[in-house]
Amino acid sequence: MMTTLDDVKDFESELQKFRHKPILLDFHEEECKSCKLFLPTLKKLSKEYKKEIKIINIDVDYNEELASRFRVKKTPYLLFIKNREIIYKMTKTPSEEELRSHLEFMINSK
């Protein structure tokens, strides 16, 4: 399932809670049209992969500190995290197949 974060404390809590699970951070903003178009795909895959991966939705307009911490310059901005390390960054809207491929890689890699 997908989680929306409200602040940095929530983020740290989620990281700790899901430290043994791959995490996808989806940085977006209200004015981003491609982010809005991508949201249904993200929701669909978050349901499909709810046991294997945690997807966290972060609105940069309300989470400037997190956006700054991860050097988000534009949206969409996706970070793939495993074992608390960033293993991949994506600064474009992926197709469903492309995102699925990255999720599968994160799940199956050591």
The first five atom37 places (N, CA, C, CB, O) and aatype in JSON, in Angstrom:
{
  "aatype": [12, 12, 16, 16, 10, 3, 3, 19, 11, 3, 13, 6, 15, 6, 10, 5, 11, 13, 1, 8, 11, 14, 9, 10, 10, 3, 13, 8, 6, 6, 6, 4, 11, 15, 4, 11, 10, 13, 10, 14, 16, 10, 11, 11, 10, 15, 11, 6, 18, 11, 11, 6, 9, 11, 9, 9, 2, 9, 3, 19, 3, 18, 2, 6, 6, 10, 0, 15, 1, 13, 1, 19, 11, 11, 16, 14, 18, 10, 10, 13, 9, 11, 2, 1, 6, 9, 9, 18, 11, 12, 16, 11, 16, 14, 15, 6, 6, 6, 10, 1, 15, 8, 10, 6, 13, 12, 9, 2, 15, 11],
  "atom_mask": [
    [1, 1, 1, 1, 1],
    [1, 1, 1, 1, 1],
    [1, 1, 1, 1, 1],
    [1, 1, 1, 1, 1],
    [1, 1, 1, 1, 1],
    [1, 1, 1, 1, 1],
    [1, 1, 1, 1, 1],
    [1, 1, 1, 1, 1],
    [1, 1, 1, 1, 1],
    [1, 1, 1, 1, 1],
    [1, 1, 1, 1, 1],
    [1, 1, 1, 1, 1],
    [1, 1, 1, 1, 1],
    [1, 1, 1, 1, 1],
    [1, 1, 1, 1, 1],
    [1, 1, 1, 1, 1],
    [1, 1, 1, 1, 1],
    [1, 1, 1, 1, 1],
    [1, 1, 1, 1, 1],
    [1, 1, 1, 1, 1],
    [1, 1, 1, 1, 1],
    [1, 1, 1, 1, 1],
    [1, 1, 1, 1, 1],
    [1, 1, 1, 1, 1],
    [1, 1, 1, 1, 1],
    [1, 1, 1, 1, 1],
    [1, 1, 1, 1, 1],
    [1, 1, 1, 1, 1],
    [1, 1, 1, 1, 1],
    [1, 1, 1, 1, 1],
    [1, 1, 1, 1, 1],
    [1, 1, 1, 1, 1],
    [1, 1, 1, 1, 1],
    [1, 1, 1, 1, 1],
    [1, 1, 1, 1, 1],
    [1, 1, 1, 1, 1],
    [1, 1, 1, 1, 1],
    [1, 1, 1, 1, 1],
    [1, 1, 1, 1, 1],
    [1, 1, 1, 1, 1],
    [1, 1, 1, 1, 1],
    [1, 1, 1, 1, 1],
    [1, 1, 1, 1, 1],
    [1, 1, 1, 1, 1],
    [1, 1, 1, 1, 1],
    [1, 1, 1, 1, 1],
    [1, 1, 1, 1, 1],
    [1, 1, 1, 1, 1],
    [1, 1, 1, 1, 1],
    [1, 1, 1, 1, 1],
    [1, 1, 1, 1, 1],
    [1, 1, 1, 1, 1],
    [1, 1, 1, 1, 1],
    [1, 1, 1, 1, 1],
    [1, 1, 1, 1, 1],
    [1, 1, 1, 1, 1],
    [1, 1, 1, 1, 1],
    [1, 1, 1, 1, 1],
    [1, 1, 1, 1, 1],
    [1, 1, 1, 1, 1],
    [1, 1, 1, 1, 1],
    [1, 1, 1, 1, 1],
    [1, 1, 1, 1, 1],
    [1, 1, 1, 1, 1],
    [1, 1, 1, 1, 1],
    [1, 1, 1, 1, 1],
    [1, 1, 1, 1, 1],
    [1, 1, 1, 1, 1],
    [1, 1, 1, 1, 1],
    [1, 1, 1, 1, 1],
    [1, 1, 1, 1, 1],
    [1, 1, 1, 1, 1],
    [1, 1, 1, 1, 1],
    [1, 1, 1, 1, 1],
    [1, 1, 1, 1, 1],
    [1, 1, 1, 1, 1],
    [1, 1, 1, 1, 1],
    [1, 1, 1, 1, 1],
    [1, 1, 1, 1, 1],
    [1, 1, 1, 1, 1],
    [1, 1, 1, 1, 1],
    [1, 1, 1, 1, 1],
    [1, 1, 1, 1, 1],
    [1, 1, 1, 1, 1],
    [1, 1, 1, 1, 1],
    [1, 1, 1, 1, 1],
    [1, 1, 1, 1, 1],
    [1, 1, 1, 1, 1],
    [1, 1, 1, 1, 1],
    [1, 1, 1, 1, 1],
    [1, 1, 1, 1, 1],
    [1, 1, 1, 1, 1],
    [1, 1, 1, 1, 1],
    [1, 1, 1, 1, 1],
    [1, 1, 1, 1, 1],
    [1, 1, 1, 1, 1],
    [1, 1, 1, 1, 1],
    [1, 1, 1, 1, 1],
    [1, 1, 1, 1, 1],
    [1, 1, 1, 1, 1],
    [1, 1, 1, 1, 1],
    [1, 1, 1, 1, 1],
    [1, 1, 1, 1, 1],
    [1, 1, 1, 1, 1],
    [1, 1, 1, 1, 1],
    [1, 1, 1, 1, 1],
    [1, 1, 1, 1, 1],
    [1, 1, 1, 1, 1],
    [1, 1, 1, 1, 1],
    [1, 1, 1, 1, 1]
  ],
  "atom_positions": [
    [[0.84, -1.18, 0.0], [0.0, 0.0, 0.0], [0.89, 1.25, 0.0], [-0.96, -0.01, 1.22], [2.04, 1.21, 0.43]],
    [[0.35, 2.31, -0.47], [1.09, 3.56, -0.58], [0.8, 4.43, 0.65], [0.73, 4.31, -1.89], [-0.34, 4.51, 1.11]],
    [[1.84, 5.07, 1.15], [1.73, 5.97, 2.3], [2.07, 7.38, 1.86], [2.64, 5.51, 3.46], [3.01, 7.58, 1.08]],
    [[1.32, 8.36, 2.36], [1.65, 9.76, 2.11], [2.21, 10.34, 3.4], [0.39, 10.57, 1.64], [1.64, 10.17, 4.47]],
    [[3.35, 11.01, 3.28], [4.01, 11.56, 4.46], [3.69, 13.03, 4.66], [5.5, 11.38, 4.35], [3.52, 13.79, 3.7]],
    [[3.61, 13.41, 5.93], [3.33, 14.79, 6.27], [4.55, 15.55, 6.77], [2.25, 14.85, 7.3], [4.62, 16.77, 6.64]],
    [[5.51, 14.83, 7.35], [6.7, 15.53, 7.86], [7.89, 14.59, 8.0], [6.39, 16.18, 9.22], [7.78, 13.39, 7.75]],
    [[9.01, 15.14, 8.39], [10.26, 14.39, 8.49], [10.17, 13.3, 9.55], [11.43, 15.33, 8.8], [10.73, 12.22, 9.38]],
    [[9.48, 13.57, 10.65], [9.33, 12.56, 11.7], [8.63, 11.32, 11.15], [8.55, 13.12, 12.91], [9.03, 10.19, 11.44]],
    [[7.58, 11.54, 10.35], [6.88, 10.42, 9.73], [7.82, 9.64, 8.83], [5.67, 10.93, 8.92], [7.79, 8.41, 8.8]],
    [[8.66, 10.36, 8.09], [9.61, 9.72, 7.18], [10.58, 8.83, 7.95], [10.38, 10.77, 6.37], [10.79, 7.67, 7.57]],
    [[11.17, 9.35, 9.01], [12.12, 8.57, 9.8], [11.45, 7.35, 10.41], [12.74, 9.44, 10.91], [12.04, 6.27, 10.49]],
    [[10.23, 7.51, 10.84], [9.47, 6.41, 11.41], [9.21, 5.32, 10.36], [8.13, 6.92, 11.98], [9.38, 4.13, 10.64]],
    [[8.82, 5.73, 9.18], [8.58, 4.77, 8.09], [9.86, 4.05, 7.69], [7.98, 5.48, 6.86], [9.84, 2.84, 7.46]],
    [[10.97, 4.78, 7.61], [12.24, 4.15, 7.28], [12.6, 3.08, 8.31], [13.36, 5.2, 7.19], [13.05, 1.99, 7.95]],
    [[12.41, 3.4, 9.55], [12.73, 2.45, 10.62], [11.79, 1.24, 10.57], [12.65, 3.13, 12.0], [12.23, 0.1, 10.68]],
    [[10.52, 1.5, 10.4], [9.52, 0.44, 10.4], [9.74, -0.54, 9.24], [8.12, 1.04, 10.32], [9.52, -1.74, 9.38]],
    [[10.16, -0.02, 8.09], [10.32, -0.86, 6.9], [11.78, -1.02, 6.5], [9.53, -0.26, 5.74], [12.09, -1.16, 5.32]],
    [[12.67, -1.01, 7.48], [14.11, -1.06, 7.18], [14.54, -2.33, 6.48], [14.89, -0.9, 8.45], [15.59, -2.35, 5.83]],
    [[13.76, -3.41, 6.6], [14.12, -4.67, 5.94], [13.35, -4.89, 4.65], [13.88, -5.84, 6.88], [13.34, -5.99, 4.1]],
    [[12.71, -3.86, 4.18], [11.89, -3.94, 2.98], [12.36, -2.87, 2.0], [10.36, -3.76, 3.31], [12.71, -1.77, 2.42]],
    [[12.38, -3.17, 0.7], [12.71, -2.12, -0.28], [11.68, -0.99, -0.2], [12.77, -2.7, -1.72], [10.51, -1.23, 0.09]],
    [[12.13, 0.23, -0.46], [11.26, 1.4, -0.38], [11.39, 2.22, -1.67], [11.61, 2.27, 0.86], [12.49, 2.43, -2.17]],
    [[10.27, 2.67, -2.17], [10.25, 3.6, -3.3], [9.71, 4.92, -2.78], [9.37, 3.05, -4.5], [8.59, 4.99, -2.27]],
    [[10.51, 5.98, -2.92], [10.06, 7.33, -2.55], [9.62, 8.03, -3.83], [11.19, 8.14, -1.82], [10.38, 8.14, -4.78]],
    [[8.39, 8.5, -3.83], [7.84, 9.23, -4.96], [7.67, 10.69, -4.56], [6.48, 8.63, -5.43], [6.74, 11.05, -3.85]],
    [[8.6, 11.53, -5.03], [8.51, 12.97, -4.78], [7.69, 13.59, -5.91], [9.93, 13.63, -4.68], [7.98, 13.37, -7.09]],
    [[6.68, 14.36, -5.55], [5.81, 14.99, -6.54], [5.39, 16.36, -6.02], [4.56, 14.1, -6.85], [5.7, 16.74, -4.89]],
    [[4.67, 17.09, -6.86], [4.08, 18.36, -6.43], [2.74, 18.54, -7.14], [5.03, 19.56, -6.74], [2.49, 17.95, -8.19]],
    [[1.91, 19.34, -6.54], [0.55, 19.53, -7.03], [0.49, 20.02, -8.48], [-0.17, 20.52, -6.14], [-0.38, 19.6, -9.23]],
    [[1.4, 20.88, -8.86], [1.38, 21.46, -10.2], [1.98, 20.55, -11.29], [2.13, 22.77, -10.19], [1.95, 20.91, -12.47]],
    [[2.51, 19.42, -10.92], [3.17, 18.52, -11.87], [2.14, 17.64, -12.59], [4.22, 17.63, -11.13], [1.57, 16.73, -12.0]],
    [[1.93, 17.93, -13.88], [0.93, 17.19, -14.65], [1.32, 15.73, -14.85], [0.72, 17.85, -16.01], [0.48, 14.84, -14.75]],
    [[2.6, 15.49, -15.13], [3.03, 14.1, -15.34], [2.93, 13.3, -14.03], [4.47, 14.05, -15.88], [2.7, 12.09, -14.06]],
    [[3.11, 13.97, -12.89], [2.96, 13.3, -11.59], [1.52, 12.83, -11.41], [3.37, 14.25, -10.43], [1.27, 11.72, -10.95]],
    [[0.59, 13.68, -11.78], [-0.83, 13.34, -11.66], [-1.19, 12.18, -12.59], [-1.72, 14.56, -11.98], [-1.96, 11.3, -12.21]],
    [[-0.63, 12.19, -13.79], [-0.9, 11.11, -14.73], [-0.28, 9.79, -14.27], [-0.38, 11.47, -16.12], [-0.79, 8.71, -14.58]],
    [[0.81, 9.88, -13.54], [1.54, 8.7, -13.06], [0.89, 8.08, -11.82], [2.97, 9.08, -12.75], [1.08, 6.89, -11.56]],
    [[0.16, 8.85, -11.06], [-0.41, 8.4, -9.79], [-1.24, 7.12, -9.89], [-1.27, 9.49, -9.23], [-1.06, 6.24, -9.04]],
    [[-2.13, 6.95, -10.86], [-2.88, 5.69, -10.95], [-1.97, 4.46, -11.12], [-3.86, 5.76, -12.11], [-2.25, 3.41, -10.55]],
    [[-0.91, 4.6, -11.88], [0.03, 3.49, -12.06], [0.71, 3.18, -10.73], [1.09, 3.83, -13.15], [0.85, 2.02, -10.35]],
    [[1.13, 4.21, -10.04], [1.79, 4.03, -8.75], [0.85, 3.35, -7.75], [2.27, 5.38, -8.21], [1.27, 2.44, -7.02]],
    [[-0.39, 3.78, -7.71], [-1.38, 3.17, -6.81], [-1.61, 1.7, -7.16], [-2.7, 3.93, -6.87], [-1.68, 0.85, -6.27]],
    [[-1.72, 1.42, -8.43], [-1.93, 0.04, -8.89], [-0.77, -0.86, -8.44], [-2.08, 0.0, -10.43], [-0.99, -1.93, -7.88]],
    [[0.45, -0.4, -8.7], [1.6, -1.22, -8.35], [1.81, -1.3, -6.84], [2.86, -0.66, -9.01], [2.31, -2.3, -6.33]],
    [[1.42, -0.26, -6.12], [1.55, -0.32, -4.65], [0.63, -1.41, -4.08], [1.2, 1.06, -4.02], [0.98, -2.04, -3.08]],
    [[-0.5, -1.62, -4.7], [-1.4, -2.7, -4.26], [-0.84, -4.07, -4.64], [-2.8, -2.52, -4.88], [-0.88, -5.01, -3.85]],
    [[-0.31, -4.17, -5.85], [0.26, -5.43, -6.32], [1.45, -5.87, -5.49], [0.67, -5.31, -7.76], [1.62, -7.06, -5.2]],
    [[2.27, -4.92, -5.11], [3.53, -5.22, -4.41], [3.49, -4.9, -2.92], [4.66, -4.46, -5.06], [4.54, -4.74, -2.29]],
    [[2.3, -4.82, -2.35], [2.19, -4.35, -0.97], [2.94, -5.21, 0.04], [0.75, -4.28, -0.58], [3.34, -4.71, 1.1]],
    [[3.15, -6.48, -0.24], [3.89, -7.35, 0.69], [5.39, -7.27, 0.48], [3.43, -8.79, 0.53], [6.16, -7.6, 1.39]],
    [[5.82, -6.83, -0.69], [7.25, -6.87, -1.03], [7.96, -5.53, -0.92], [7.41, -7.38, -2.4], [9.17, -5.48, -0.69]],
    [[7.22, -4.44, -1.07], [7.86, -3.13, -1.15], [6.97, -2.06, -0.52], [8.18, -2.77, -2.62], [5.75, -2.16, -0.55]],
    [[7.6, -1.05, 0.04], [6.87, 0.07, 0.62], [7.0, 1.27, -0.31], [7.39, 0.42, 2.06], [8.11, 1.66, -0.66]],
    [[5.88, 1.85, -0.71], [5.89, 3.04, -1.56], [5.43, 4.23, -0.72], [4.98, 2.84, -2.83], [4.37, 4.21, -0.1]],
    [[6.27, 5.25, -0.72], [5.99, 6.45, 0.08], [5.87, 7.65, -0.84], [7.1, 6.68, 1.15], [6.77, 7.95, -1.62]],
    [[4.75, 8.33, -0.75], [4.41, 9.48, -1.56], [4.75, 10.75, -0.78], [2.91, 9.45, -1.96], [4.3, 10.93, 0.34]],
    [[5.57, 11.63, -1.39], [6.01, 12.84, -0.69], [5.75, 14.07, -1.56], [7.52, 12.74, -0.33], [6.32, 14.2, -2.64]],
    [[4.89, 14.95, -1.08], [4.6, 16.2, -1.78], [5.68, 17.21, -1.39], [3.16, 16.74, -1.43], [5.77, 17.6, -0.23]],
    [[6.49, 17.63, -2.35], [7.62, 18.53, -2.05], [7.16, 19.9, -1.56], [8.49, 18.7, -3.29], [7.92, 20.58, -0.86]],
    [[5.95, 20.31, -1.89], [5.44, 21.6, -1.43], [5.23, 21.61, 0.09], [4.13, 21.93, -2.14], [5.33, 22.66, 0.73]],
    [[4.95, 20.45, 0.66], [4.71, 20.34, 2.1], [5.87, 19.69, 2.84], [3.44, 19.55, 2.35], [5.86, 19.63, 4.07]],
    [[6.85, 19.21, 2.11], [8.0, 18.53, 2.7], [9.3, 19.06, 2.12], [7.89, 17.01, 2.49], [10.1, 18.31, 1.56]],
    [[9.48, 20.36, 2.26], [10.67, 21.0, 1.69], [11.96, 20.44, 2.3], [10.61, 22.51, 1.92], [12.98, 20.33, 1.61]],
    [[11.92, 20.09, 3.57], [13.12, 19.56, 4.22], [13.55, 18.22, 3.59], [12.87, 19.37, 5.74], [14.73, 18.0, 3.34]],
    [[12.58, 17.35, 3.34], [12.91, 16.07, 2.69], [13.36, 16.29, 1.25], [11.7, 15.13, 2.72], [14.3, 15.64, 0.78]],
    [[12.7, 17.19, 0.56], [13.1, 17.48, -0.83], [14.53, 18.01, -0.87], [12.13, 18.51, -1.47], [15.3, 17.65, -1.76]],
    [[14.87, 18.83, 0.07], [16.22, 19.37, 0.15], [17.23, 18.28, 0.51], [16.28, 20.51, 1.17], [18.31, 18.21, -0.07]],
    [[16.87, 17.46, 1.46], [17.76, 16.37, 1.89], [18.13, 15.44, 0.74], [17.1, 15.57, 3.01], [19.27, 14.98, 0.64]],
    [[17.16, 15.17, -0.14], [17.4, 14.27, -1.27], [17.7, 15.0, -2.57], [16.21, 13.37, -1.46], [17.74, 14.4, -3.64]],
    [[17.91, 16.32, -2.46], [18.29, 17.17, -3.6], [17.3, 17.06, -4.77], [19.69, 16.79, -4.07], [17.69, 16.93, -5.93]],
    [[16.03, 17.13, -4.44], [14.99, 17.09, -5.46], [14.94, 18.45, -6.14], [13.6, 16.71, -4.85], [14.66, 19.47, -5.5]],
    [[15.22, 18.47, -7.44], [15.22, 19.72, -8.21], [13.95, 19.87, -9.04], [16.44, 19.78, -9.12], [13.47, 20.98, -9.27]],
    [[13.4, 18.73, -9.48], [12.17, 18.75, -10.25], [11.41, 17.46, -9.99], [12.45, 18.93, -11.78], [11.97, 16.48, -9.49]],
    [[10.15, 17.49, -10.33], [9.32, 16.3, -10.13], [8.77, 15.84, -11.48], [8.15, 16.6, -9.15], [8.64, 16.64, -12.41]],
    [[8.47, 14.57, -11.6], [8.6, 13.53, -10.58], [10.06, 13.17, -10.33], [7.82, 12.28, -11.0], [10.93, 13.35, -11.19]],
    [[10.29, 12.67, -9.13], [11.63, 12.25, -8.72], [11.44, 11.0, -7.89], [12.39, 13.39, -7.92], [10.85, 11.05, -6.81]],
    [[11.92, 9.88, -8.38], [11.74, 8.6, -7.71], [13.08, 8.11, -7.17], [11.13, 7.56, -8.66], [14.09, 8.14, -7.87]],
    [[13.07, 7.66, -5.91], [14.26, 7.08, -5.3], [13.94, 5.66, -4.89], [14.74, 7.93, -4.09], [12.95, 5.4, -4.2]],
    [[14.78, 4.75, -5.29], [14.64, 3.35, -4.96], [15.66, 3.05, -3.86], [14.84, 2.42, -6.22], [16.86, 3.19, -4.07]],
    [[15.18, 2.62, -2.69], [16.03, 2.43, -1.51], [15.94, 0.98, -1.05], [15.62, 3.39, -0.37], [14.86, 0.4, -0.94]],
    [[17.11, 0.42, -0.78], [17.17, -0.92, -0.21], [18.27, -0.93, 0.84], [17.41, -2.01, -1.31], [19.36, -0.41, 0.6]],
    [[17.99, -1.52, 1.98], [18.94, -1.54, 3.1], [19.4, -0.13, 3.46], [20.16, -2.42, 2.74], [20.56, 0.11, 3.78]],
    [[18.45, 0.8, 3.4], [18.67, 2.21, 3.75], [19.66, 2.92, 2.83], [19.16, 2.31, 5.16], [20.19, 3.98, 3.18]],
    [[19.91, 2.36, 1.64], [20.79, 2.98, 0.66], [20.03, 3.22, -0.63], [22.04, 2.12, 0.41], [19.23, 2.38, -1.06]],
    [[20.29, 4.36, -1.26], [19.68, 4.65, -2.55], [20.39, 3.8, -3.6], [19.76, 6.19, -2.9], [21.6, 3.88, -3.76]],
    [[19.6, 2.98, -4.3], [20.22, 2.14, -5.32], [19.91, 2.63, -6.74], [19.75, 0.7, -5.16], [20.56, 2.21, -7.7]],
    [[18.91, 3.52, -6.85], [18.58, 4.04, -8.17], [17.76, 5.31, -8.03], [17.81, 2.99, -9.01], [16.95, 5.43, -7.1]],
    [[17.97, 6.25, -8.95], [17.18, 7.5, -9.0], [16.55, 7.6, -10.38], [18.08, 8.76, -8.7], [17.15, 7.21, -11.38]],
    [[15.36, 8.12, -10.41], [14.68, 8.32, -11.68], [14.06, 9.71, -11.68], [13.59, 7.23, -11.92], [13.31, 10.06, -10.77]],
    [[14.36, 10.5, -12.7], [13.86, 11.88, -12.76], [12.89, 12.08, -13.92], [15.03, 12.85, -12.88], [12.76, 13.18, -14.46]],
    [[12.22, 11.01, -14.28], [11.2, 11.1, -15.33], [10.05, 10.18, -14.94], [11.78, 10.71, -16.75], [10.17, 9.37, -14.02]],
    [[8.96, 10.32, -15.63], [7.83, 9.45, -15.37], [8.03, 8.15, -16.12], [6.49, 10.13, -15.78], [8.05, 8.14, -17.36]],
    [[8.18, 7.03, -15.4], [8.39, 5.76, -16.08], [7.09, 5.15, -16.57], [9.1, 4.78, -15.16], [6.01, 5.47, -16.08]],
    [[7.2, 4.28, -17.54], [6.04, 3.5, -17.95], [5.76, 2.46, -16.86], [6.28, 2.8, -19.35], [6.61, 2.23, -16.0]],
    [[4.62, 1.87, -16.88], [4.3, 0.84, -15.89], [5.3, -0.31, -15.97], [2.86, 0.31, -16.09], [5.75, -0.83, -14.95]],
    [[5.64, -0.71, -17.18], [6.59, -1.81, -17.39], [7.98, -1.46, -16.82], [6.7, -2.16, -18.89], [8.63, -2.29, -16.19]],
    [[8.41, -0.23, -17.07], [9.72, 0.2, -16.58], [9.74, 0.23, -15.05], [10.07, 1.58, -17.14], [10.7, -0.22, -14.43]],
    [[8.7, 0.76, -14.44], [8.63, 0.81, -12.99], [8.57, -0.61, -12.42], [7.41, 1.63, -12.53], [9.25, -0.91, -11.44]],
    [[7.77, -1.45, -13.02], [7.65, -2.84, -12.57], [9.02, -3.53, -12.6], [6.63, -3.61, -13.45], [9.39, -4.26, -11.68]],
    [[9.76, -3.29, -13.66], [11.09, -3.87, -13.8], [12.01, -3.43, -12.65], [11.7, -3.48, -15.15], [12.74, -4.25, -12.09]],
    [[11.98, -2.16, -12.31], [12.81, -1.64, -11.22], [12.36, -2.21, -9.87], [12.76, -0.1, -11.18], [13.19, -2.53, -9.02]],
    [[11.07, -2.34, -9.67], [10.56, -2.91, -8.43], [10.99, -4.36, -8.3], [9.04, -2.79, -8.37], [11.43, -4.79, -7.23]],
    [[10.86, -5.12, -9.37], [11.28, -6.53, -9.37], [12.77, -6.65, -9.06], [10.96, -7.19, -10.74], [13.19, -7.53, -8.31]],
    [[13.57, -5.76, -9.65], [15.0, -5.79, -9.4], [15.28, -5.56, -7.91], [15.72, -4.74, -10.26], [16.08, -6.26, -7.31]],
    [[14.62, -4.56, -7.33], [14.83, -4.27, -5.92], [14.42, -5.45, -5.03], [14.04, -3.03, -5.51], [15.11, -5.78, -4.06]],
    [[13.33, -6.06, -5.36], [12.84, -7.19, -4.56], [13.79, -8.38, -4.65], [11.43, -7.6, -5.03], [14.05, -9.04, -3.65]],
    [[14.31, -8.65, -5.83], [15.09, -9.85, -6.05], [16.6, -9.69, -5.84], [14.85, -10.32, -7.42], [17.32, -10.68, -5.82]],
    [[17.08, -8.47, -5.69], [18.51, -8.28, -5.46], [18.84, -8.45, -3.98], [18.95, -6.89, -5.95], [17.99, -8.26, -3.11]],
    [[20.05, -8.79, -3.73], [20.52, -9.01, -2.33], [20.96, -7.72, -1.7], [21.67, -10.02, -2.28], [21.38, -7.71, -0.54]]
  ]
}
